[in-house]
Amino acid sequence: MGMKNLQKRILIVESDENTRDGLREFFVVHNYLVDTEKNGAEAFKKLNSEYYDALIVDDNIKQLSGIKLVEQVRSKNKSITIYFT
């Protein structure tokens, strides 16, 4: 019997590469599974195809603003934890 993966999955959506990389490194070191995107449109695609426990989003992202992304995500997934940077 295999062990269930208990790591939490986080999607970080951040336009600034240094901030995005820093956040990713922080959460990886703390045993989270982390994906990153630099714009809202790509993040929305990923959120529709993958499960995430949390979303960390920059409110200044391109192609789909952070606020719009959160509105769309919330309409489909009420349980995801969302943080703004």
C-alpha positions in Angstrom: 0.0 0.0 0.0 1.5 3.4 -1.1 1.7 6.4 1.2 -0.6 9.2 0.4 1.1 12.4 -0.6 0.5 14.8 2.2 2.3 17.7 0.7 0.2 20.8 0.1 0.1 22.2 -3.5 0.5 26.0 -4.0 0.3 28.0 -7.2 2.2 31.2 -7.1 1.2 33.9 -9.7 3.6 36.7 -9.6 4.7 39.1 -12.4 8.1 39.9 -10.8 10.6 37.0 -11.5 12.7 37.6 -8.4 9.7 37.7 -6.1 8.2 34.6 -7.8 11.5 32.7 -7.5 11.9 33.7 -3.9 8.4 32.7 -2.9 8.8 29.3 -4.7 12.1 28.6 -2.9 10.7 29.5 0.5 7.7 27.1 0.1 9.8 24.3 -1.5 12.2 24.4 1.5 9.1 24.1 3.8 8.0 21.0 1.9 5.2 22.4 -0.3 4.7 21.3 -3.9 4.9 24.6 -5.9 4.0 25.7 -9.4 4.5 29.2 -10.7 3.0 31.4 -13.4 3.7 35.0 -14.4 0.3 35.9 -15.8 -3.3 35.4 -15.0 -4.4 33.7 -18.2 -1.8 30.9 -17.8 -2.6 30.6 -14.1 -6.3 30.2 -14.8 -5.6 27.3 -17.2 -3.4 25.6 -14.6 -6.1 26.1 -11.9 -8.7 24.5 -14.2 -6.5 21.4 -14.8 -4.8 20.9 -11.5 -5.8 20.8 -7.8 -4.2 23.4 -5.5 -4.6 23.9 -1.8 -3.6 27.6 -2.0 -3.1 30.4 -4.5 -0.7 33.2 -4.0 -1.4 36.0 -6.4 0.1 39.3 -7.4 -2.7 41.9 -7.9 -0.7 43.5 -10.7 -0.4 40.5 -13.0 -1.0 40.8 -16.8 -3.5 39.2 -19.2 -6.0 38.6 -16.4 -5.8 40.8 -13.3 -5.3 39.3 -9.9 -8.7 40.4 -8.8 -10.4 38.9 -11.9 -8.4 35.7 -11.5 -9.6 35.3 -7.9 -13.2 36.0 -8.8 -13.1 33.3 -11.5 -11.3 30.8 -9.2 -13.8 31.5 -6.3 -16.8 30.8 -8.5 -15.4 27.3 -9.1 -13.5 26.5 -6.0 -14.8 27.9 -2.7 -12.3 26.0 -0.5 -8.9 27.2 -2.0 -7.0 29.5 0.3 -6.0 32.8 -1.5 -3.2 35.2 -0.5 -2.4 38.5 -2.3 1.2 39.8 -2.6 
